[in-house]
Amino acid sequence: MSRILIVEDESIIRSALKRLLERHGHEVSEAASVAEAEALDPQRFALVISDLRLPGEPGTAMIARAAPVPVLIMTSYASMRSAVDALKQGAVDYVAKPFDHAELLETVARVLDARNDAPAASAPLENAASQTMIGDCPAMQVVYTRIRKTAPADVTVLIQGESGTGKELVARAIHNQSKRTKAPLICVNCAAIPETLIESELFGHEKGAFTGASAARTGLVEAADGGTLFLDEIGELPLDAQARLLRVLQEGEIRKIGSVETRHVDVRLIAATHRDLQALSKTGEFRLDLYYRLNVMQIDLPALRDREDDILALADVLLEAACRRHERRGLRLSRSARREIRDYLWPGNVRELENALERGVILAEGHLIHPDDLGLRPTAVPPASPAAPSGATPADDATPRADEDSEEDLSLEDYFQHFVLEHQEQMSETELAHKLGISRKCLWERRQRLGIPRKRSARGRRD
């Protein structure tokens, strides 16, 4: 169990964050200001999570007060420049509000694991990839070699691979081994930002540039000036934003929305996608000239099912981390569980493996984790095989499908697919998500799972 201090003046956010962390096995204390946090002796905690804007002293004051305890800064996209400044002052990382629970927990776990493994932090930079990425199969050796050669070259990189294969880990490894390692690394999921806001978030805007622009905003591209910008799921970037990004790559210039002035930026771009950008360019969904600008150096990440020699080794490392988080040291995988992990197809790749082991640690009764604890579906089908009508194999035919148990899920997915295909010509992604009662990110994820292509409009509405 790790002790975490939350410094946040808004009681609703503070309470919600406390409940989230406590549900995942952490012991949490609260403070509404730097002064209150100082009274709790922040150096007694394993991690401090502090809002940037607090009454009295700002959250960055906690960096010095808590040292050597790491401080994770919470901020909003509107304060991204301040977040970058916080990193330069020594913050271990930042999370943007409103934050995704899974991403926040992943960041907290990463920071705590890094602190527990502090002696390894002094290893040479050339070993950075092996510290964060696990696997010795031939395909991963190719990835490591490509990272090592690409990182110092300061060229644009395109990372391709299925969802959950670790594209952000590759981007971090490249940044850590580059000449920009002391500058900020800004990570952006293009699918998680509403289509009507993506240009403003990336390139910034002036006050009054459009309805609701009550103040000027620094974009994420400018916030990454001197460092690295990682654009995940770049295939979801609208066409208007693609044209602006092309200008950044060609001329090193950005122009805020509503401004007539251009600004020069020095940014290394790393992009990632699980989609075929060249195929998208043929349908007009992705600019071909941008694709060629991005694809200076390409790194292809193998799916987990193609890394048979690494699966169990990776499972052991992830299991150990999960046991530390939940204070259940000594748990081991049973023989049957190891066999199931080895034989499973892992359509969700490393992320799915990590989630399965997390379930196993939570549900295991004794000292062994059994297959039932992992909660894996026996008929999982990798997304790379859409041509197969049902993904069935002879072994699957011998397994009861329990159609009556999945009937409700199937009908809901049928409704989702029918609604999206019927209305996506008239509605934006934000409107579709609102009508379905889900987030835009959830809408995007279901599109990927069901294979529903996204219709694009070149007009790029803002209202």
C-alpha positions in Angstrom: 0.0 0.0 0.0 1.4 3.4 -1.0 0.7 6.6 0.9 -0.5 9.4 -1.4 -1.1 13.1 -0.6 -3.7 15.0 -2.6 -3.5 18.8 -2.7 -6.6 20.2 -4.3 -8.8 23.1 -3.2 -12.0 21.8 -4.9 -13.6 19.3 -2.5 -15.6 17.4 -5.2 -12.5 16.7 -7.2 -10.4 15.9 -4.1 -13.0 13.4 -2.8 -13.5 11.7 -6.2 -9.8 11.3 -6.6 -9.4 10.0 -3.1 -12.1 7.3 -3.6 -10.5 6.3 -6.9 -7.1 5.8 -5.4 -8.4 4.1 -2.3 -10.3 1.6 -4.5 -7.0 0.6 -5.9 -5.3 0.0 -2.6 -3.7 3.3 -1.8 -3.8 5.1 1.5 -4.8 8.7 0.8 -4.6 12.0 2.8 -6.0 15.3 1.7 -5.1 19.0 1.8 -6.7 22.1 0.3 -3.6 24.2 0.0 0.2 24.1 0.2 0.1 25.3 3.8 -2.2 22.4 4.8 -0.1 20.0 2.9 3.1 21.2 4.6 1.5 20.6 8.0 1.0 16.9 7.0 4.7 16.5 6.3 4.7 15.6 2.6 8.0 13.8 2.8 6.3 11.0 4.7 4.3 10.1 1.5 5.3 8.0 -1.5 3.7 10.5 -3.9 2.1 14.0 -3.9 -0.7 14.8 -6.4 -1.2 18.5 -6.5 -3.4 20.9 -8.5 -1.5 23.6 -10.2 -3.7 26.5 -9.1 -4.3 26.6 -5.4 -5.2 29.4 -3.0 -2.1 31.0 -1.7 1.0 29.4 -3.1 0.8 27.5 -6.4 1.1 23.7 -6.6 4.6 23.9 -7.9 5.7 25.0 -4.4 5.1 21.4 -3.4 8.0 20.3 -5.6 10.6 21.7 -3.2 8.6 21.1 0.0 8.1 17.4 -0.8 11.5 16.6 -2.2 12.7 13.9 -2.8 9.1 12.7 -2.9 7.8 12.9 -6.5 5.1 15.5 -7.3 2.5 14.9 -9.9 0.8 18.1 -11.2 -2.9 18.3 -12.2 -3.7 21.0 -14.7 -6.1 21.8 -17.6 -5.3 22.1 -21.3 -5.8 25.8 -20.9 -2.8 25.8 -18.5 -0.6 23.6 -20.6 2.3 26.1 -20.7 2.2 26.2 -16.9 2.3 22.4 -16.8 5.4 22.4 -19.0 7.0 25.0 -16.6 6.1 22.7 -13.7 8.0 19.8 -15.4 11.0 22.1 -15.8 10.9 22.9 -12.1 11.1 19.3 -11.2 7.5 17.8 -11.3 7.7 14.1 -12.1 4.8 14.4 -14.6 1.4 16.0 -15.1 -2.2 14.9 -15.8 -4.7 17.1 -17.7 -8.2 17.8 -16.4 -10.6 16.3 -16.9 -8.5 13.2 -16.6 -9.4 9.7 -17.6 -9.4 7.4 -14.6 -7.4 4.6 -16.3 -4.8 7.0 -17.5 -4.4 8.6 -14.1 -4.0 5.3 -12.4 -1.5 4.2 -15.0 0.5 7.4 -14.4 0.4 7.0 -10.6 1.5 3.3 -10.9 4.4 4.3 -13.3 5.6 7.0 -10.9 5.4 4.7 -7.9 7.1 1.9 -9.7 9.9 4.2 -10.8 10.4 5.4 -7.3 10.6 1.8 -6.0 13.2 1.0 -8.7 15.2 4.2 -8.1 18.6 2.6 -8.4 17.9 1.6 -12.0 17.3 5.2 -12.9 21.0 5.8 -13.0 21.5 3.3 -15.9 22.8 4.8 -19.2 20.4 6.4 -21.6 21.0 3.7 -24.2 19.3 1.2 -21.9 16.1 3.3 -21.5 14.1 1.2 -24.0 14.9 -2.0 -22.1 13.9 -0.4 -18.8 10.3 0.4 -20.0 9.8 -2.3 -22.7 10.0 -6.0 -22.0 10.7 -8.7 -24.5 13.6 -10.4 -26.2 11.9 -12.0 -29.3 13.4 -11.2 -32.7 10.6 -8.7 -33.5 11.2 -6.7 -30.4 15.0 -6.7 -31.0 14.3 -5.0 -34.3 12.2 -2.4 -32.5 15.0 -1.7 -29.9 17.6 -1.3 -32.7 15.3 1.1 -34.6 14.8 3.1 -31.4 18.5 3.3 -30.7 19.3 4.4 -34.2 16.4 6.8 -34.6 16.4 8.6 -31.3 19.6 10.8 -31.8 18.7 11.6 -35.4 15.9 14.2 -34.5 13.7 13.1 -37.4 9.9 12.6 -37.5 8.9 9.1 -36.5 5.7 7.1 -37.3 4.9 4.3 -34.9 2.5 1.7 -36.2 0.9 -1.1 -34.3 -2.4 -2.4 -32.8 -4.0 -0.8 -29.8 -2.4 -1.8 -26.6 1.0 -2.7 -28.1 2.9 0.1 -26.3 3.2 2.9 -28.8 3.6 5.5 -26.1 6.4 3.5 -24.5 8.3 3.6 -27.8 7.7 7.4 -28.0 9.0 7.9 -24.5 12.1 5.7 -25.2 12.9 7.8 -28.3 12.5 11.0 -26.4 14.6 9.8 -23.5 17.5 8.8 -25.8 17.3 11.9 -27.9 19.1 15.3 -27.6 15.8 16.7 -26.3 15.6 14.5 -23.2 15.7 17.5 -20.8 12.9 19.2 -22.6 9.2 18.3 -22.3 7.5 15.4 -23.9 3.9 16.3 -24.6 1.6 13.3 -25.3 -1.8 13.9 -27.0 -4.5 11.3 -27.9 -6.1 12.9 -31.0 -9.2 10.7 -30.6 -9.8 11.9 -27.0 -10.3 15.6 -27.9 -13.6 16.7 -29.4 -13.3 17.3 -33.2 -14.5 20.9 -32.8 -11.7 21.7 -30.3 -8.7 19.7 -31.7 -7.3 22.7 -33.6 -7.6 25.0 -30.7 -5.9 22.5 -28.4 -3.0 21.8 -30.7 -2.3 25.2 -32.1 -4.0 27.6 -29.6 -6.3 30.5 -30.2 -6.6 34.2 -29.5 -9.3 35.7 -27.3 -12.5 36.1 -29.2 -11.4 33.8 -32.0 -14.7 31.9 -31.8 -17.7 31.6 -29.5 -16.5 30.6 -26.0 -12.9 31.8 -26.5 -13.0 34.1 -23.5 -9.2 34.1 -23.2 -6.1 33.4 -25.3 -4.7 29.9 -25.1 -1.3 28.4 -25.8 -1.5 25.3 -27.9 0.1 21.9 -27.2 2.5 22.3 -30.2 3.8 25.5 -28.8 4.0 24.0 -25.3 6.3 21.3 -26.7 8.7 23.9 -28.2 12.2 22.6 -27.8 11.0 19.1 -26.9 8.9 16.3 -28.4 5.2 16.2 -29.3 3.7 12.7 -29.4 0.4 12.5 -31.3 -1.3 9.2 -30.6 -4.0 8.0 -33.0 -3.1 10.6 -35.6 -5.4 8.9 -38.1 -8.3 10.5 -36.2 -7.0 14.0 -36.8 -9.5 16.2 -38.8 -8.4 17.4 -42.3 -8.2 21.1 -41.2 -5.9 20.2 -38.4 -3.8 18.0 -40.7 -3.2 21.0 -43.0 -2.0 23.1 -40.0 0.3 20.2 -38.8 1.8 20.0 -42.2 2.8 23.6 -42.0 4.5 22.9 -38.7 6.5 20.1 -40.2 7.4 22.0 -43.4 8.2 25.5 -42.0 8.4 25.1 -38.3 5.6 27.7 -37.9 2.3 27.8 -36.1 -0.5 30.4 -36.3 -3.1 30.5 -33.5 -6.7 30.5 -34.5 -7.8 34.1 -34.9 -4.3 35.4 -35.2 -2.5 36.9 -38.2 0.9 36.3 -36.7 3.0 33.2 -37.1 5.4 31.8 -34.5 8.4 29.6 -35.0 8.6 26.4 -33.0 11.3 23.7 -32.7 9.4 20.5 -32.1 10.2 16.9 -32.9 7.0 15.1 -33.9 6.4 11.4 -33.1 3.1 10.1 -34.4 1.3 6.8 -33.8 -1.6 5.0 -35.3 -3.2 1.5 -35.6 -4.7 2.5 -39.0 -3.2 2.3 -42.5 -2.6 6.0 -43.3 -1.6 5.3 -46.9 -5.0 3.6 -47.5 -6.8 6.4 -45.7 -5.1 8.9 -48.1 -6.7 7.1 -51.0 -10.2 7.7 -49.6 -9.4 11.3 -48.8 -9.5 10.8 -45.0 -5.8 11.6 -44.6 -3.5 13.9 -46.5 -1.0 12.0 -48.6 1.6 14.9 -48.3 1.3 14.7 -44.5 1.7 11.0 -44.5 5.0 11.3 -46.4 6.2 14.0 -44.0 5.4 11.8 -41.0 6.9 8.6 -42.4 10.5 9.7 -42.4 11.3 6.8 -40.0 8.8 4.0 -39.3 8.7 1.6 -36.3 6.3 -1.3 -36.5 5.3 -2.8 -33.2 4.4 -6.5 -33.2 1.1 -7.7 -31.7 1.4 -9.7 -28.5 0.1 -12.9 -30.2 3.2 -12.6 -32.5 5.5 -12.5 -29.5 5.1 -16.0 -28.1 8.5 -16.1 -26.5 7.8 -12.9 -24.5 4.2 -13.4 -23.3 5.0 -15.3 -20.1 8.0 -13.2 -19.2 5.9 -10.1 -19.7 3.1 -11.6 -17.6 5.6 -12.2 -14.7 6.7 -8.6 -14.7 3.2 -7.2 -14.9 2.0 -9.6 -12.2 4.8 -8.5 -9.9 3.8 -4.8 -10.4 0.1 -5.6 -9.8 1.0 -7.5 -6.6 2.9 -4.5 -5.3 0.0 -2.2 -6.1 -2.5 -4.4 -4.2 -0.1 -5.6 -1.5 -0.5 -9.2 -2.4 3.1 -10.2 -2.7 3.8 -13.9 -3.3 0.9 -14.5 -5.7 1.9 -16.8 -8.6 0.2 -18.0 -11.8 -0.9 -21.7 -11.7 0.2 -24.0 -14.5 -3.2 -23.9 -16.1 -3.2 -20.1 -15.9 0.2 -19.8 -17.5 -1.0 -22.2 -20.3 -4.1 -20.1 -20.9 -2.0 -16.9 -21.0 0.4 -18.5 -23.5 -2.4 -19.8 -25.8 -4.7 -16.8 -25.7 -4.8 -14.6 -28.8 -4.7 -11.2 -26.9 -6.8 -9.0 -29.2 -6.2 -6.2 -26.7 -2.4 -6.9 -26.6 -0.3 -5.8 -23.6 -3.0 -3.6 -22.1 -5.4 -6.6 -22.1 -2.8 -8.8 -20.5 -2.2 -6.2 -17.8 -5.9 -5.9 -17.1 -6.3 -9.7 -16.8 -3.5 -10.0 -14.3 -5.0 -7.1 -12.3 -8.2 -9.1 -12.1 -6.3 -12.2 -11.1 -4.6 -10.4 -8.3 -7.9 -9.0 -7.0 -9.9 -12.2 -7.3 -7.4 -14.9 -6.3 -8.3 -16.7 -3.1 -5.1 -18.4 -2.2 -1.5 -18.1 -3.3 -2.2 -19.1 -6.9 -4.0 -17.3 -9.7 -6.2 -19.7 -11.7 -7.7 -19.3 -15.2 -11.1 -18.3 -13.8 -9.5 -15.4 -11.9 -8.1 -14.0 -15.2 -11.6 -13.8 -16.8 -10.4 -14.3 -20.3 -12.8 -15.1 -23.1 -12.1 -18.5 -24.7 -13.1 -17.4 -28.2 -11.1 -14.1 -28.5 -10.3 -13.1 -32.0 -7.5 -10.8 -33.0 -8.7 -7.6 -34.8 -6.1 -8.2 -37.6 -8.4 -10.9 -39.0 -11.6 -9.1 -40.0 -12.1 -11.3 -43.1 -13.0 -14.3 -41.0 -16.8 -14.4 -40.5 -16.7 -15.2 -36.8 -13.1 -16.0 -36.0 -14.2 -19.5 -35.1 -11.7 -22.4 -35.0 -12.4 -26.1 -34.6 -11.6 -25.7 -30.9 -14.1 -22.9 -30.7 -16.8 -25.1 -32.3 -16.4 -27.5 -29.4 -17.0 -24.7 -26.9 -20.5 -23.6 -25.9 -21.0 -20.0 -27.0 -23.6 -19.1 -24.3 -25.6 -17.1 -26.8 -28.3 -16.4 -24.3 -25.8 -14.6 -22.0 -24.6 -12.3 -24.8 -27.9 -11.6 -26.5 -28.3 -8.2 -24.7 -24.8 -7.1 -25.5 -25.2 -8.1 -29.1 -28.5 -6.2 -29.5 -26.9 -3.1 -28.0 -24.0 -3.3 -30.4 -26.4 -3.8 -33.3 -28.2 -0.7 -32.2 -25.0 1.3 -31.8 -23.8 0.3 -35.3 -27.2 1.1 -36.9 -27.5 4.5 -35.2 -23.9 5.6 -36.1 -24.2 4.5 -39.7 -27.6 6.2 -40.1 -26.7 9.5 -38.5 -22.9 10.1 -39.0 -23.5 12.0 -42.2 -25.5 14.7 -40.4 -23.9 14.7 -37.0 -20.4 15.4 -35.7 -18.6 12.9 -33.5 -19.5 15.0 -30.4 -23.2 15.1 -31.3 -23.2 11.3 -32.0 -21.6 10.7 -28.6 -24.1 13.0 -26.9 -27.1 11.3 -28.4 -25.8 7.8 -27.5 -25.0 9.0 -23.9 -21.3 8.1 -24.1 -18.1 10.0 -24.2 -16.4 10.8 -27.5 -13.5 8.6 -26.6 -15.9 5.7 -25.9 -17.5 6.3 -29.3 -14.1 6.1 -31.0 -13.2 2.9 -29.1 -16.4 1.2 -30.1 -15.9 2.3 -33.7 -12.6 0.5 -33.7 -14.0 -2.6 -32.1 -16.9 -2.9 -34.5 -14.9 -1.8 -37.6 -17.2 1.2 -38.3 -15.3 3.7 -40.6 -15.6 7.4 -39.6 -17.0 9.8 -42.2 -15.0 13.1 -42.4 -16.1 16.5 -43.5 -13.6 19.0 -44.9 -15.6 21.9 -43.5 -14.4 21.5 -39.8 -17.4 23.1 -38.0 -16.7 24.9 -34.7 -20.2 25.5 -33.4 
